[in-house]
Amino acid sequence: MSSTPASRIFIIGIVVEGGLGLLGLALAALTGLDMLGMLVPGRGGGATAASVARAAVGEVALGVAATIPLLAAFFYALRSQWPPLSRIRRTLEDGLMPHFAGLGLLRLALLAGLAGAGEELLFRGFLQSALALPFGEVAGLVLAATIFGLVHWITPFYALYAGILGVYLGALFLLTGGLIAPILCHGIYDLVALGVLHHRVRRGDAVDEHTAHRRAGEAGHLAAGVEGGASDVGENDDVVE
């Protein structure tokens, strides 16, 4: 039996995001970076089970709290009529999200979680750490975030937005010295964003909103045309008189 388009998208997403994580792990192993140490909180020779548990709780709490500013920005962008933001929203809702229409919440959660883990393993765990060795921590953060933005190019503004997100996640990585907080922050953000956009598209809110704005614009042009026509009639009447 052939798979549905949504199932194919799900499989592709799992393969791509999982592949990014495996690539990050492989490159870290080849270059001697301690990726395992980045994933184990409270690491160190004198670490105890209690200290590891306390560190894990702290990094999890920070990762969850760090999503709040990102989600605030997302919900603002969802309602903004600023052209760069509305263009991104239309691109995602009209071009991307219909492919996810057949996916349930569980598969969306799996995609979001794997995206958070896979992309953070590659871009923060390997790339930012590797670039920091010759260039320093700040330069490594900026360079990795720039590459992160470029590979998320949907529109120029979206690439800029993704680059800023990369700086935010990279700073979280430097602050904690590990990957738990960035992975959680990235995964939770992706899950909420995917879930909200998926719900809007399935309910038809996105289409209705875009249609309403288009019709409002058409009505405005029509009104302007009527006014222009009335003005022309008035001018012609003056000439006739």
KANORHU-V926925 format. One record per residue. N is the residue number from 1. RES is the residue in one letter. SS is DSSP state (2 for helix, 1 for strand, 0 for the rest). OMEGA is omega in radians with two decimals (* if undefined). Layout:
((N & RES & SS & OMEGA) (N & RES & SS & OMEGA))
This chain:
((1 & M & 0 & -3.13) (2 & S & 0 & -3.14) (3 & S & 0 & 3.10) (4 & T & 0 & 3.09) (5 & P & 2 & 3.14) (6 & A & 2 & 3.12) (7 & S & 2 & 3.11) (8 & R & 2 & 3.10) (9 & I & 2 & 3.13) (10 & F & 2 & -3.14) (11 & I & 2 & 3.12) (12 & I & 2 & 3.14) (13 & G & 2 & 3.12) (14 & I & 2 & -3.11) (15 & V & 2 & -3.09) (16 & V & 2 & -3.08) (17 & E & 2 & 3.07) (18 & G & 2 & 3.11) (19 & G & 2 & 3.10) (20 & L & 2 & 3.12) (21 & G & 2 & 3.11) (22 & L & 2 & 3.09) (23 & L & 2 & 3.11) (24 & G & 2 & 3.12) (25 & L & 2 & -3.12) (26 & A & 2 & -3.14) (27 & L & 2 & 3.09) (28 & A & 2 & 3.13) (29 & A & 2 & -3.12) (30 & L & 2 & -3.09) (31 & T & 2 & 3.07) (32 & G & 0 & 3.10) (33 & L & 0 & -3.09) (34 & D & 0 & -3.13) (35 & M & 2 & 3.13) (36 & L & 2 & 3.10) (37 & G & 2 & 3.11) (38 & M & 2 & -3.09) (39 & L & 2 & -3.13) (40 & V & 0 & -3.13) (41 & P & 0 & 3.11) (42 & G & 0 & -3.06) (43 & R & 0 & 3.14) (44 & G & 0 & -3.07) (45 & G & 0 & -3.10) (46 & G & 0 & -3.10) (47 & A & 0 & 3.05) (48 & T & 0 & 3.12) (49 & A & 2 & -3.13) (50 & A & 2 & -3.12) (51 & S & 2 & 3.08) (52 & V & 2 & 3.14) (53 & A & 2 & 3.13) (54 & R & 2 & 3.13) (55 & A & 2 & 3.14) (56 & A & 2 & 3.12) (57 & V & 2 & 3.14) (58 & G & 2 & -3.12) (59 & E & 2 & 3.08) (60 & V & 2 & 3.14) (61 & A & 2 & 3.14) (62 & L & 2 & 3.13) (63 & G & 2 & 3.11) (64 & V & 2 & -3.13) (65 & A & 2 & -3.09) (66 & A & 0 & 3.10) (67 & T & 2 & -3.03) (68 & I & 2 & 3.11) (69 & P & 2 & -3.14) (70 & L & 2 & -3.14) (71 & L & 2 & 3.06) (72 & A & 2 & 3.10) (73 & A & 2 & 3.13) (74 & F & 2 & -3.11) (75 & F & 2 & 3.02) (76 & Y & 2 & -3.13) (77 & A & 2 & -3.12) (78 & L & 2 & -3.08) (79 & R & 2 & -3.07) (80 & S & 0 & 3.05) (81 & Q & 0 & 3.06) (82 & W & 0 & -2.99) (83 & P & 2 & 3.14) (84 & P & 2 & 3.14) (85 & L & 2 & -3.14) (86 & S & 2 & 3.10) (87 & R & 2 & 3.07) (88 & I & 2 & -3.11) (89 & R & 2 & 3.13) (90 & R & 2 & 3.14) (91 & T & 2 & -3.13) (92 & L & 2 & -3.04) (93 & E & 2 & -3.09) (94 & D & 2 & -3.04) (95 & G & 2 & -3.03) (96 & L & 2 & -2.97) (97 & M & 2 & 3.09) (98 & P & 2 & 3.11) (99 & H & 2 & -3.13) (100 & F & 2 & -2.98) (101 & A & 0 & -3.10) (102 & G & 0 & -3.11) (103 & L & 0 & 3.06) (104 & G & 0 & -3.08) (105 & L & 2 & -3.11) (106 & L & 2 & -3.13) (107 & R & 2 & 3.04) (108 & L & 2 & 3.12) (109 & A & 2 & 3.10) (110 & L & 2 & 3.10) (111 & L & 2 & -3.12) (112 & A & 2 & -3.14) (113 & G & 2 & 3.14) (114 & L & 2 & 3.07) (115 & A & 2 & 3.11) (116 & G & 2 & -3.12) (117 & A & 2 & -3.06) (118 & G & 2 & -3.09) (119 & E & 2 & 3.11) (120 & E & 2 & 3.07) (121 & L & 2 & -3.10) (122 & L & 2 & -2.96) (123 & F & 2 & 3.11) (124 & R & 2 & -3.07) (125 & G & 2 & 3.14) (126 & F & 2 & -2.92) (127 & L & 2 & -3.13) (128 & Q & 2 & 3.13) (129 & S & 2 & -3.13) (130 & A & 2 & -3.14) (131 & L & 2 & 3.13) (132 & A & 2 & -3.10) (133 & L & 2 & 3.12) (134 & P & 2 & -2.97) (135 & F & 2 & -3.08) (136 & G & 0 & -3.03) (137 & E & 2 & -3.10) (138 & V & 2 & 3.12) (139 & A & 2 & 3.09) (140 & G & 2 & 3.10) (141 & L & 2 & -3.08) (142 & V & 2 & -3.13) (143 & L & 2 & 3.13) (144 & A & 2 & 3.13) (145 & A & 2 & 3.11) (146 & T & 2 & 3.10) (147 & I & 2 & 3.09) (148 & F & 2 & 3.11) (149 & G & 2 & -3.09) (150 & L & 2 & -3.14) (151 & V & 2 & 3.05) (152 & H & 0 & -3.08) (153 & W & 0 & 2.95) (154 & I & 0 & 2.92) (155 & T & 0 & 3.11) (156 & P & 2 & -3.12) (157 & F & 2 & 3.11) (158 & Y & 2 & 3.08) (159 & A & 2 & 3.09) (160 & L & 2 & 3.13) (161 & Y & 2 & 3.13) (162 & A & 2 & 3.09) (163 & G & 2 & 3.08) (164 & I & 2 & 3.06) (165 & L & 2 & 3.10) (166 & G & 2 & 3.07) (167 & V & 2 & -3.13) (168 & Y & 2 & -3.13) (169 & L & 2 & 3.10) (170 & G & 2 & 3.09) (171 & A & 2 & 3.09) (172 & L & 2 & 3.10) (173 & F & 2 & 3.11) (174 & L & 2 & -3.10) (175 & L & 2 & -3.08) (176 & T & 2 & -3.07) (177 & G & 0 & -3.12) (178 & G & 0 & -3.02) (179 & L & 0 & -3.07) (180 & I & 2 & -3.11) (181 & A & 2 & 3.10) (182 & P & 2 & 3.14) (183 & I & 2 & 3.13) (184 & L & 2 & -3.13) (185 & C & 2 & -3.13) (186 & H & 2 & -3.10) (187 & G & 2 & -3.14) (188 & I & 2 & 3.11) (189 & Y & 2 & -3.14) (190 & D & 2 & -3.13) (191 & L & 2 & -3.14) (192 & V & 2 & -3.12) (193 & A & 2 & 3.12) (194 & L & 2 & -3.12) (195 & G & 2 & -3.12) (196 & V & 2 & 3.14) (197 & L & 2 & 3.11) (198 & H & 2 & 3.13) (199 & H & 2 & -3.14) (200 & R & 2 & -3.10) (201 & V & 2 & -3.14) (202 & R & 2 & 3.12) (203 & R & 2 & -3.11) (204 & G & 0 & -3.13) (205 & D & 2 & -3.07) (206 & A & 2 & -3.13) (207 & V & 2 & -3.13) (208 & D & 2 & -3.12) (209 & E & 2 & -3.14) (210 & H & 2 & 3.12) (211 & T & 2 & -3.14) (212 & A & 2 & 3.13) (213 & H & 2 & 3.13) (214 & R & 2 & -3.13) (215 & R & 2 & 3.10) (216 & A & 2 & 3.11) (217 & G & 2 & 3.12) (218 & E & 2 & 3.13) (219 & A & 2 & 3.12) (220 & G & 2 & 3.11) (221 & H & 2 & 3.13) (222 & L & 2 & 3.14) (223 & A & 2 & 3.13) (224 & A & 2 & 3.13) (225 & G & 2 & 3.12) (226 & V & 2 & 3.13) (227 & E & 2 & 3.13) (228 & G & 2 & 3.12) (229 & G & 2 & 3.12) (230 & A & 2 & 3.13) (231 & S & 2 & -3.14) (232 & D & 2 & 3.13) (233 & V & 2 & 3.14) (234 & G & 2 & 3.14) (235 & E & 2 & 3.13) (236 & N & 2 & 3.10) (237 & D & 2 & -3.14) (238 & D & 2 & -3.11) (239 & V & 2 & -3.13) (240 & V & 2 & -3.12) (241 & E & 0 & *))
